Amino acid sequence: VNGDVEEFTYLDDVATGPAKITYANGSIVEFTYQDDVREGFGRLTVIDSFILEHTYTNGRMNRAVKFIYMNGDEEEAHMEHDLRHGRSVRKY
């Protein structure tokens, strides 16, 4: 037991609807499942670091994302296959 807490909703043993994982260090991942696949809006909150807002398509981050840093800086970037790829703009 590591202290992480996972909250999911199932329909006939298939993850469907909102989900949330709270890690023992305080970081939080929020997303939505559709037929056992992450789909739609997601948010990752890393304590004392940043918030990442993004959209899942077929379980992957493949679109524009927004980083909101704890110091107030913001970054808009593009993701492909869960990695930054292409143009990124950071506002200080």
C-alpha positions, 0 to 999 in steps of 0.5 A, a space after each residue: 500500500 503506497 497511499 495512492 487513491 483511485 476513484 473510477 466509475 464502472 458500468 458492466 466492468 467497463 470504466 466509464 465516466 469521471 475518474 480521479 487519482 490522488 497520489 500520496 505526494 498530493 498530485 492529482 490526475 482527473 480525466 474521463 473514461 469512455 469504454 475503458 479509454 481516456 477520452 475528453 478533458 483531463 487535468 494533471 495537478 503536480 503539487 508545487 509545480 504546475 497544472 496541465 490541462 489537455 484533451 485525450 483522444 483514444 487514450 492519448 494527449 494529441 492536441 493543444 495543451 496548457 501548462 499553468 505554472 505555480 509562479 503564474 507563467 502559462 505555456 501553450 504547447 502541442 502534444 503528439 503521442 503524449 510528448 511535446 511536439 511542435 510550437 510552444 508559447 510561454 507567457 511570463 
